[in-house]
Amino acid sequence: MTQSKITFIYAYEEENWSTPMALANEFMNQGWDTEVVSIGSNRLQNWNDDGIKKWLESKPETDIVLFMDWGRFDSPLLDKVHLPNTFWVQEQKDFT
């Protein structure tokens, strides 16, 4: 059986706890190949798409992308066109 890979994209720099962090840790604990891509820090309010850009340039292979942010950050890089064979989910809104 092929191991599934899930990528979480959220603000996690300088964070002590967050819902996305808890979910990512649970997927890791359940044996998923889990990756985290940071969009900056909610605490420092320094959101950016640098991490997403570097991640996409690395030509990632992932089964699921879960973008978890509450609407204060948006980027044209958060688009299924970049990884069309991957299931993309955005918190509170599915990618179109």
Biopython code that builds the backbone (N, CA, C, O; Angstrom):
import numpy as np
from Bio.PDB.StructureBuilder import StructureBuilder

atoms = [
    (1, "MET", "N", (0.835, -1.181, 0.000)),
    (1, "MET", "CA", (0.000, 0.000, 0.000)),
    (1, "MET", "C", (0.881, 1.247, 0.000)),
    (1, "MET", "O", (1.813, 1.350, 0.797)),
    (2, "THR", "N", (0.593, 2.183, -0.880)),
    (2, "THR", "CA", (1.343, 3.426, -0.973)),
    (2, "THR", "C", (0.937, 4.367, 0.160)),
    (2, "THR", "O", (-0.247, 4.550, 0.441)),
    (3, "GLN", "N", (1.928, 4.948, 0.793)),
    (3, "GLN", "CA", (1.644, 5.890, 1.869)),
    (3, "GLN", "C", (1.169, 7.213, 1.279)),
    (3, "GLN", "O", (1.764, 7.731, 0.335)),
    (4, "SER", "N", (0.103, 7.747, 1.838)),
    (4, "SER", "CA", (-0.421, 9.032, 1.388)),
    (4, "SER", "C", (0.376, 10.168, 2.006)),
    (4, "SER", "O", (0.877, 10.058, 3.125)),
    (5, "LYS", "N", (0.484, 11.260, 1.260)),
    (5, "LYS", "CA", (1.176, 12.436, 1.769)),
    (5, "LYS", "C", (0.196, 13.593, 1.819)),
    (5, "LYS", "O", (-0.565, 13.823, 0.880)),
    (6, "ILE", "N", (0.225, 14.320, 2.933)),
    (6, "ILE", "CA", (-0.620, 15.495, 3.106)),
    (6, "ILE", "C", (0.269, 16.693, 3.411)),
    (6, "ILE", "O", (1.209, 16.603, 4.201)),
    (7, "THR", "N", (-0.043, 17.813, 2.774)),
    (7, "THR", "CA", (0.694, 19.054, 2.983)),
    (7, "THR", "C", (-0.237, 20.072, 3.606)),
    (7, "THR", "O", (-1.306, 20.363, 3.070)),
    (8, "PHE", "N", (0.176, 20.611, 4.740)),
    (8, "PHE", "CA", (-0.560, 21.674, 5.420)),
    (8, "PHE", "C", (0.110, 22.997, 5.101)),
    (8, "PHE", "O", (1.329, 23.123, 5.222)),
    (9, "ILE", "N", (-0.676, 23.981, 4.694)),
    (9, "ILE", "CA", (-0.163, 25.333, 4.466)),
    (9, "ILE", "C", (-0.873, 26.241, 5.449)),
    (9, "ILE", "O", (-2.095, 26.387, 5.408)),
    (10, "TYR", "N", (-0.091, 26.856, 6.341)),
    (10, "TYR", "CA", (-0.668, 27.749, 7.350)),
    (10, "TYR", "C", (0.438, 28.571, 7.994)),
    (10, "TYR", "O", (1.619, 28.295, 7.781)),
    (11, "ALA", "N", (0.069, 29.571, 8.774)),
    (11, "ALA", "CA", (1.031, 30.390, 9.511)),
    (11, "ALA", "C", (1.491, 29.606, 10.735)),
    (11, "ALA", "O", (0.685, 29.287, 11.609)),
    (12, "TYR", "N", (2.780, 29.297, 10.799)),
    (12, "TYR", "CA", (3.249, 28.545, 11.966)),
    (12, "TYR", "C", (4.564, 29.042, 12.548)),
    (12, "TYR", "O", (5.042, 28.466, 13.526)),
    (13, "GLU", "N", (5.154, 30.062, 12.002)),
    (13, "GLU", "CA", (6.373, 30.599, 12.601)),
    (13, "GLU", "C", (6.028, 31.306, 13.901)),
    (13, "GLU", "O", (5.072, 32.080, 13.951)),
    (14, "GLU", "N", (6.781, 31.052, 14.934)),
    (14, "GLU", "CA", (6.582, 31.696, 16.234)),
    (14, "GLU", "C", (5.279, 31.298, 16.913)),
    (14, "GLU", "O", (4.879, 31.934, 17.887)),
    (15, "GLU", "N", (4.602, 30.252, 16.418)),
    (15, "GLU", "CA", (3.326, 29.849, 17.006)),
    (15, "GLU", "C", (3.579, 28.778, 18.058)),
    (15, "GLU", "O", (4.426, 27.904, 17.876)),
    (16, "ASN", "N", (2.838, 28.852, 19.161)),
    (16, "ASN", "CA", (2.916, 27.824, 20.198)),
    (16, "ASN", "C", (1.842, 26.768, 20.031)),
    (16, "ASN", "O", (2.057, 25.603, 20.365)),
    (17, "TRP", "N", (0.696, 27.161, 19.522)),
    (17, "TRP", "CA", (-0.416, 26.246, 19.320)),
    (17, "TRP", "C", (-1.357, 26.839, 18.295)),
    (17, "TRP", "O", (-1.561, 28.052, 18.254)),
    (18, "SER", "N", (-1.929, 25.982, 17.466)),
    (18, "SER", "CA", (-2.972, 26.395, 16.536)),
    (18, "SER", "C", (-3.729, 25.143, 16.103)),
    (18, "SER", "O", (-3.226, 24.029, 16.241)),
    (19, "THR", "N", (-4.920, 25.328, 15.587)),
    (19, "THR", "CA", (-5.695, 24.192, 15.082)),
    (19, "THR", "C", (-4.952, 23.493, 13.944)),
    (19, "THR", "O", (-4.872, 22.265, 13.950)),
    (20, "PRO", "N", (-4.400, 24.226, 12.960)),
    (20, "PRO", "CA", (-3.657, 23.526, 11.902)),
    (20, "PRO", "C", (-2.486, 22.715, 12.443)),
    (20, "PRO", "O", (-2.231, 21.602, 11.984)),
    (21, "MET", "N", (-1.771, 23.277, 13.422)),
    (21, "MET", "CA", (-0.644, 22.563, 14.014)),
    (21, "MET", "C", (-1.115, 21.276, 14.694)),
    (21, "MET", "O", (-0.465, 20.236, 14.583)),
    (22, "ALA", "N", (-2.240, 21.351, 15.394)),
    (22, "ALA", "CA", (-2.788, 20.164, 16.056)),
    (22, "ALA", "C", (-3.173, 19.105, 15.027)),
    (22, "ALA", "O", (-2.898, 17.922, 15.227)),
    (23, "LEU", "N", (-3.803, 19.514, 13.933)),
    (23, "LEU", "CA", (-4.182, 18.551, 12.888)),
    (23, "LEU", "C", (-2.956, 17.938, 12.218)),
    (23, "LEU", "O", (-2.912, 16.728, 11.996)),
    (24, "ALA", "N", (-1.971, 18.757, 11.899)),
    (24, "ALA", "CA", (-0.749, 18.234, 11.280)),
    (24, "ALA", "C", (-0.081, 17.218, 12.203)),
    (24, "ALA", "O", (0.357, 16.162, 11.747)),
    (25, "ASN", "N", (-0.001, 17.526, 13.484)),
    (25, "ASN", "CA", (0.598, 16.590, 14.443)),
    (25, "ASN", "C", (-0.195, 15.290, 14.528)),
    (25, "ASN", "O", (0.395, 14.217, 14.653)),
    (26, "GLU", "N", (-1.518, 15.370, 14.461)),
    (26, "GLU", "CA", (-2.338, 14.158, 14.508)),
    (26, "GLU", "C", (-2.115, 13.300, 13.263)),
    (26, "GLU", "O", (-2.020, 12.077, 13.368)),
    (27, "PHE", "N", (-2.031, 13.926, 12.090)),
    (27, "PHE", "CA", (-1.747, 13.153, 10.877)),
    (27, "PHE", "C", (-0.383, 12.484, 10.987)),
    (27, "PHE", "O", (-0.236, 11.324, 10.601)),
    (28, "MET", "N", (0.628, 13.203, 11.512)),
    (28, "MET", "CA", (1.953, 12.605, 11.718)),
    (28, "MET", "C", (1.867, 11.419, 12.660)),
    (28, "MET", "O", (2.454, 10.369, 12.398)),
    (29, "ASN", "N", (1.129, 11.585, 13.768)),
    (29, "ASN", "CA", (0.984, 10.507, 14.748)),
    (29, "ASN", "C", (0.279, 9.289, 14.176)),
    (29, "ASN", "O", (0.492, 8.170, 14.642)),
    (30, "GLN", "N", (-0.565, 9.502, 13.162)),
    (30, "GLN", "CA", (-1.283, 8.400, 12.525)),
    (30, "GLN", "C", (-0.468, 7.755, 11.396)),
    (30, "GLN", "O", (-0.951, 6.848, 10.718)),
    (31, "GLY", "N", (0.760, 8.226, 11.202)),
    (31, "GLY", "CA", (1.653, 7.604, 10.231)),
    (31, "GLY", "C", (1.638, 8.199, 8.833)),
    (31, "GLY", "O", (2.255, 7.643, 7.924)),
    (32, "TRP", "N", (0.947, 9.315, 8.641)),
    (32, "TRP", "CA", (0.942, 9.960, 7.329)),
    (32, "TRP", "C", (2.274, 10.645, 7.078)),
    (32, "TRP", "O", (2.897, 11.153, 8.010)),
    (33, "ASP", "N", (2.708, 10.663, 5.851)),
    (33, "ASP", "CA", (3.826, 11.488, 5.432)),
    (33, "ASP", "C", (3.277, 12.914, 5.420)),
    (33, "ASP", "O", (2.462, 13.262, 4.565)),
    (34, "THR", "N", (3.724, 13.734, 6.363)),
    (34, "THR", "CA", (3.131, 15.049, 6.601)),
    (34, "THR", "C", (4.165, 16.138, 6.393)),
    (34, "THR", "O", (5.302, 16.037, 6.853)),
    (35, "GLU", "N", (3.749, 17.177, 5.695)),
    (35, "GLU", "CA", (4.624, 18.305, 5.389)),
    (35, "GLU", "C", (3.900, 19.590, 5.786)),
    (35, "GLU", "O", (2.679, 19.692, 5.658)),
    (36, "VAL", "N", (4.660, 20.561, 6.264)),
    (36, "VAL", "CA", (4.092, 21.858, 6.630)),
    (36, "VAL", "C", (4.814, 22.945, 5.838)),
    (36, "VAL", "O", (6.043, 22.992, 5.798)),
    (37, "VAL", "N", (4.029, 23.814, 5.212)),
    (37, "VAL", "CA", (4.551, 24.968, 4.485)),
    (37, "VAL", "C", (4.019, 26.204, 5.199)),
    (37, "VAL", "O", (2.811, 26.341, 5.391)),
    (38, "SER", "N", (4.913, 27.100, 5.590)),
    (38, "SER", "CA", (4.509, 28.274, 6.359)),
    (38, "SER", "C", (4.203, 29.468, 5.466)),
    (38, "SER", "O", (4.876, 29.708, 4.463)),
    (39, "ILE", "N", (3.164, 30.214, 5.856)),
    (39, "ILE", "CA", (2.862, 31.502, 5.211)),
    (39, "ILE", "C", (3.242, 32.657, 6.128)),
    (39, "ILE", "O", (2.792, 33.783, 5.914)),
    (40, "GLY", "N", (4.058, 32.400, 7.140)),
    (40, "GLY", "CA", (4.485, 33.444, 8.066)),
    (40, "GLY", "C", (3.956, 33.192, 9.455)),
    (40, "GLY", "O", (3.841, 32.044, 9.885)),
    (41, "SER", "N", (3.633, 34.258, 10.159)),
    (41, "SER", "CA", (3.201, 34.153, 11.549)),
    (41, "SER", "C", (1.933, 34.957, 11.789)),
    (41, "SER", "O", (1.850, 36.126, 11.411)),
    (42, "ASN", "N", (0.947, 34.328, 12.418)),
    (42, "ASN", "CA", (-0.242, 35.083, 12.834)),
    (42, "ASN", "C", (0.110, 36.054, 13.955)),
    (42, "ASN", "O", (-0.373, 37.186, 13.981)),
    (43, "ARG", "N", (0.952, 35.606, 14.880)),
    (43, "ARG", "CA", (1.309, 36.447, 16.019)),
    (43, "ARG", "C", (2.053, 37.698, 15.566)),
    (43, "ARG", "O", (1.808, 38.791, 16.077)),
    (44, "LEU", "N", (2.958, 37.535, 14.610)),
    (44, "LEU", "CA", (3.740, 38.667, 14.113)),
    (44, "LEU", "C", (3.061, 39.385, 12.950)),
    (44, "LEU", "O", (3.518, 40.447, 12.529)),
    (45, "GLN", "N", (1.989, 38.823, 12.435)),
    (45, "GLN", "CA", (1.233, 39.376, 11.304)),
    (45, "GLN", "C", (2.146, 39.683, 10.119)),
    (45, "GLN", "O", (2.106, 40.777, 9.557)),
    (46, "ASN", "N", (2.957, 38.716, 9.755)),
    (46, "ASN", "CA", (3.877, 38.891, 8.621)),
    (46, "ASN", "C", (3.622, 37.840, 7.540)),
    (46, "ASN", "O", (4.549, 37.151, 7.115)),
    (47, "TRP", "N", (2.379, 37.714, 7.098)),
    (47, "TRP", "CA", (2.023, 36.708, 6.111)),
    (47, "TRP", "C", (2.689, 37.005, 4.772)),
    (47, "TRP", "O", (2.806, 38.163, 4.371)),
    (48, "ASN", "N", (3.126, 35.943, 4.078)),
    (48, "ASN", "CA", (3.711, 36.092, 2.749)),
    (48, "ASN", "C", (3.632, 34.765, 2.013)),
    (48, "ASN", "O", (3.355, 33.726, 2.612)),
    (49, "ASP", "N", (3.875, 34.807, 0.723)),
    (49, "ASP", "CA", (3.784, 33.568, -0.045)),
    (49, "ASP", "C", (5.155, 32.985, -0.401)),
    (49, "ASP", "O", (5.252, 32.128, -1.280)),
    (50, "ASP", "N", (6.214, 33.442, 0.273)),
    (50, "ASP", "CA", (7.560, 32.937, 0.003)),
    (50, "ASP", "C", (7.661, 31.421, 0.188)),
    (50, "ASP", "O", (8.254, 30.727, -0.638)),
    (51, "GLY", "N", (7.084, 30.917, 1.270)),
    (51, "GLY", "CA", (7.141, 29.484, 1.538)),
    (51, "GLY", "C", (6.394, 28.676, 0.491)),
    (51, "GLY", "O", (6.848, 27.604, 0.092)),
    (52, "ILE", "N", (5.251, 29.182, 0.045)),
    (52, "ILE", "CA", (4.471, 28.494, -0.986)),
    (52, "ILE", "C", (5.247, 28.474, -2.296)),
    (52, "ILE", "O", (5.288, 27.455, -2.986)),
    (53, "LYS", "N", (5.863, 29.606, -2.636)),
    (53, "LYS", "CA", (6.632, 29.702, -3.871)),
    (53, "LYS", "C", (7.783, 28.696, -3.873)),
    (53, "LYS", "O", (7.966, 27.972, -4.852)),
    (54, "LYS", "N", (8.555, 28.641, -2.796)),
    (54, "LYS", "CA", (9.676, 27.693, -2.699)),
    (54, "LYS", "C", (9.173, 26.258, -2.770)),
    (54, "LYS", "O", (9.788, 25.406, -3.411)),
    (55, "TRP", "N", (8.060, 25.998, -2.112)),
    (55, "TRP", "CA", (7.491, 24.648, -2.108)),
    (55, "TRP", "C", (7.079, 24.238, -3.524)),
    (55, "TRP", "O", (7.398, 23.133, -3.962)),
    (56, "LEU", "N", (6.375, 25.116, -4.242)),
    (56, "LEU", "CA", (5.950, 24.796, -5.609)),
    (56, "LEU", "C", (7.145, 24.638, -6.544)),
    (56, "LEU", "O", (7.129, 23.787, -7.434)),
    (57, "GLU", "N", (8.182, 25.454, -6.348)),
    (57, "GLU", "CA", (9.384, 25.338, -7.185)),
    (57, "GLU", "C", (10.092, 24.008, -6.983)),
    (57, "GLU", "O", (10.811, 23.550, -7.870)),
    (58, "SER", "N", (9.897, 23.381, -5.823)),
    (58, "SER", "CA", (10.528, 22.084, -5.546)),
    (58, "SER", "C", (9.800, 20.928, -6.230)),
    (58, "SER", "O", (10.202, 19.773, -6.094)),
    (59, "LYS", "N", (8.728, 21.238, -6.965)),
    (59, "LYS", "CA", (7.907, 20.246, -7.659)),
    (59, "LYS", "C", (7.438, 19.152, -6.695)),
    (59, "LYS", "O", (7.779, 17.980, -6.857)),
    (60, "PRO", "N", (6.660, 19.547, -5.700)),
    (60, "PRO", "CA", (6.243, 18.606, -4.665)),
    (60, "PRO", "C", (5.310, 17.512, -5.179)),
    (60, "PRO", "O", (4.529, 17.718, -6.109)),
    (61, "GLU", "N", (5.412, 16.367, -4.558)),
    (61, "GLU", "CA", (4.480, 15.274, -4.810)),
    (61, "GLU", "C", (3.696, 15.070, -3.526)),
    (61, "GLU", "O", (4.238, 14.620, -2.516)),
    (62, "THR", "N", (2.426, 15.402, -3.576)),
    (62, "THR", "CA", (1.573, 15.269, -2.406)),
    (62, "THR", "C", (0.181, 14.880, -2.874)),
    (62, "THR", "O", (-0.223, 15.223, -3.985)),
    (63, "ASP", "N", (-0.549, 14.167, -2.032)),
    (63, "ASP", "CA", (-1.897, 13.721, -2.380)),
    (63, "ASP", "C", (-2.956, 14.753, -2.001)),
    (63, "ASP", "O", (-3.961, 14.912, -2.694)),
    (64, "ILE", "N", (-2.718, 15.448, -0.897)),
    (64, "ILE", "CA", (-3.692, 16.398, -0.363)),
    (64, "ILE", "C", (-2.966, 17.667, 0.059)),
    (64, "ILE", "O", (-1.913, 17.603, 0.694)),
    (65, "VAL", "N", (-3.528, 18.819, -0.295)),
    (65, "VAL", "CA", (-3.061, 20.109, 0.214)),
    (65, "VAL", "C", (-4.201, 20.679, 1.043)),
    (65, "VAL", "O", (-5.323, 20.827, 0.560)),
    (66, "LEU", "N", (-3.903, 20.994, 2.278)),
    (66, "LEU", "CA", (-4.901, 21.566, 3.177)),
    (66, "LEU", "C", (-4.420, 22.957, 3.592)),
    (66, "LEU", "O", (-3.525, 23.092, 4.426)),
    (67, "PHE", "N", (-5.033, 23.995, 2.992)),
    (67, "PHE", "CA", (-4.677, 25.371, 3.332)),
    (67, "PHE", "C", (-5.590, 25.820, 4.462)),
    (67, "PHE", "O", (-6.812, 25.847, 4.313)),
    (68, "MET", "N", (-4.990, 26.170, 5.587)),
    (68, "MET", "CA", (-5.766, 26.533, 6.768)),
    (68, "MET", "C", (-5.408, 27.945, 7.207)),
    (68, "MET", "O", (-4.374, 28.181, 7.831)),
    (69, "ASP", "N", (-6.280, 28.863, 6.869)),
    (69, "ASP", "CA", (-6.121, 30.244, 7.280)),
    (69, "ASP", "C", (-7.515, 30.824, 7.378)),
    (69, "ASP", "O", (-8.424, 30.357, 6.692)),
    (70, "TRP", "N", (-7.699, 31.795, 8.183)),
    (70, "TRP", "CA", (-9.029, 32.330, 8.425)),
    (70, "TRP", "C", (-9.337, 33.560, 7.599)),
    (70, "TRP", "O", (-10.176, 34.374, 7.986)),
    (71, "GLY", "N", (-8.669, 33.706, 6.461)),
    (71, "GLY", "CA", (-9.041, 34.728, 5.504)),
    (71, "GLY", "C", (-8.177, 35.971, 5.480)),
    (71, "GLY", "O", (-8.463, 36.889, 4.711)),
    (72, "ARG", "N", (-7.142, 36.039, 6.280)),
    (72, "ARG", "CA", (-6.306, 37.240, 6.283)),
    (72, "ARG", "C", (-5.171, 37.123, 5.277)),
    (72, "ARG", "O", (-4.407, 38.070, 5.092)),
    (73, "PHE", "N", (-5.053, 35.981, 4.631)),
    (73, "PHE", "CA", (-3.983, 35.767, 3.663)),
    (73, "PHE", "C", (-4.568, 35.117, 2.421)),
    (73, "PHE", "O", (-5.387, 34.204, 2.514)),
    (74, "ASP", "N", (-4.146, 35.591, 1.267)),
    (74, "ASP", "CA", (-4.539, 34.969, 0.011)),
    (74, "ASP", "C", (-3.362, 35.118, -0.944)),
    (74, "ASP", "O", (-2.580, 36.063, -0.847)),
    (75, "SER", "N", (-3.252, 34.175, -1.862)),
    (75, "SER", "CA", (-2.151, 34.206, -2.808)),
    (75, "SER", "C", (-2.589, 33.545, -4.104)),
    (75, "SER", "O", (-3.325, 32.559, -4.068)),
    (76, "PRO", "N", (-2.159, 34.061, -5.240)),
    (76, "PRO", "CA", (-2.463, 33.390, -6.501)),
    (76, "PRO", "C", (-1.774, 32.029, -6.608)),
    (76, "PRO", "O", (-2.131, 31.220, -7.464)),
    (77, "LEU", "N", (-0.795, 31.777, -5.749)),
    (77, "LEU", "CA", (-0.117, 30.479, -5.753)),
    (77, "LEU", "C", (-0.981, 29.385, -5.135)),
    (77, "LEU", "O", (-0.714, 28.199, -5.328)),
    (78, "LEU", "N", (-2.017, 29.777, -4.393)),
    (78, "LEU", "CA", (-2.934, 28.803, -3.799)),
    (78, "LEU", "C", (-4.010, 28.455, -4.826)),
    (78, "LEU", "O", (-5.169, 28.852, -4.703)),
    (79, "ASP", "N", (-3.593, 27.711, -5.831)),
    (79, "ASP", "CA", (-4.490, 27.392, -6.935)),
    (79, "ASP", "C", (-4.212, 25.970, -7.413)),
    (79, "ASP", "O", (-3.060, 25.575, -7.591)),
    (80, "LYS", "N", (-5.262, 25.226, -7.612)),
    (80, "LYS", "CA", (-5.160, 23.836, -8.046)),
    (80, "LYS", "C", (-4.402, 23.691, -9.365)),
    (80, "LYS", "O", (-3.873, 22.617, -9.651)),
    (81, "VAL", "N", (-4.339, 24.741, -10.164)),
    (81, "VAL", "CA", (-3.640, 24.680, -11.436)),
    (81, "VAL", "C", (-2.166, 24.287, -11.243)),
    (81, "VAL", "O", (-1.566, 23.699, -12.143)),
    (82, "HIS", "N", (-1.586, 24.601, -10.094)),
    (82, "HIS", "CA", (-0.176, 24.303, -9.837)),
    (82, "HIS", "C", (0.076, 22.824, -9.579)),
    (82, "HIS", "O", (1.157, 22.325, -9.893)),
    (83, "LEU", "N", (-0.886, 22.119, -9.019)),
    (83, "LEU", "CA", (-0.800, 20.671, -8.781)),
    (83, "LEU", "C", (-2.176, 20.075, -9.101)),
    (83, "LEU", "O", (-2.935, 19.761, -8.184)),
    (84, "PRO", "N", (-2.501, 19.916, -10.369)),
    (84, "PRO", "CA", (-3.859, 19.533, -10.750)),
    (84, "PRO", "C", (-4.285, 18.131, -10.318)),
    (84, "PRO", "O", (-5.483, 17.865, -10.215)),
    (85, "ASN", "N", (-3.352, 17.242, -10.069)),
    (85, "ASN", "CA", (-3.710, 15.878, -9.669)),
    (85, "ASN", "C", (-3.760, 15.699, -8.162)),
    (85, "ASN", "O", (-3.829, 14.575, -7.665)),
    (86, "THR", "N", (-3.725, 16.799, -7.443)),
    (86, "THR", "CA", (-3.747, 16.794, -5.982)),
    (86, "THR", "C", (-5.100, 17.311, -5.511)),
    (86, "THR", "O", (-5.675, 18.213, -6.119)),
    (87, "PHE", "N", (-5.602, 16.732, -4.425)),
    (87, "PHE", "CA", (-6.856, 17.186, -3.833)),
    (87, "PHE", "C", (-6.548, 18.392, -2.952)),
    (87, "PHE", "O", (-5.817, 18.275, -1.969)),
    (88, "TRP", "N", (-7.109, 19.562, -3.305)),
    (88, "TRP", "CA", (-6.872, 20.810, -2.578)),
    (88, "TRP", "C", (-8.104, 21.160, -1.757)),
    (88, "TRP", "O", (-9.231, 21.090, -2.247)),
    (89, "VAL", "N", (-7.879, 21.533, -0.512)),
    (89, "VAL", "CA", (-8.973, 21.988, 0.345)),
    (89, "VAL", "C", (-8.533, 23.275, 1.032)),
    (89, "VAL", "O", (-7.427, 23.361, 1.564)),
    (90, "GLN", "N", (-9.401, 24.258, 1.014)),
    (90, "GLN", "CA", (-9.150, 25.505, 1.733)),
    (90, "GLN", "C", (-10.146, 25.582, 2.870)),
    (90, "GLN", "O", (-11.345, 25.393, 2.665)),
    (91, "GLU", "N", (-9.660, 25.856, 4.057)),
    (91, "GLU", "CA", (-10.530, 26.008, 5.220)),
    (91, "GLU", "C", (-11.669, 26.963, 4.887)),
    (91, "GLU", "O", (-11.440, 28.083, 4.430)),
    (92, "GLN", "N", (-12.874, 26.519, 5.114)),
    (92, "GLN", "CA", (-14.121, 27.259, 4.904)),
    (92, "GLN", "C", (-14.442, 27.476, 3.440)),
    (92, "GLN", "O", (-15.429, 28.146, 3.137)),
    (93, "LYS", "N", (-13.652, 26.941, 2.512)),
    (93, "LYS", "CA", (-13.974, 27.091, 1.098)),
    (93, "LYS", "C", (-13.127, 26.113, 0.289)),
    (93, "LYS", "O", (-11.902, 26.105, 0.415)),
    (94, "ASP", "N", (-13.759, 25.298, -0.531)),
    (94, "ASP", "CA", (-12.997, 24.414, -1.409)),
    (94, "ASP", "C", (-12.406, 25.223, -2.555)),
    (94, "ASP", "O", (-12.993, 26.206, -3.007)),
    (95, "PHE", "N", (-11.241, 24.797, -3.015)),
    (95, "PHE", "CA", (-10.643, 25.417, -4.181)),
    (95, "PHE", "C", (-11.484, 25.099, -5.400)),
    (95, "PHE", "O", (-12.058, 24.014, -5.486)),
    (96, "THR", "N", (-11.567, 26.009, -6.330)),
    (96, "THR", "CA", (-12.347, 25.769, -7.548)),
    (96, "THR", "C", (-11.430, 25.483, -8.711)),
    (96, "THR", "O", (-11.900, 25.254, -9.826)),
]
sb = StructureBuilder()
sb.init_structure("model")
sb.init_model(0)
sb.init_chain("A")
sb.init_seg("    ")
for serial, (resi, resn, name, xyz) in enumerate(atoms, 1):
    if name == "N":
        sb.init_residue(resn, " ", resi, " ")
    sb.init_atom(name, np.array(xyz, "f"), 0.0, 1.0, " ", f" {name:<3s}", serial, name[0])
structure = sb.get_structure()
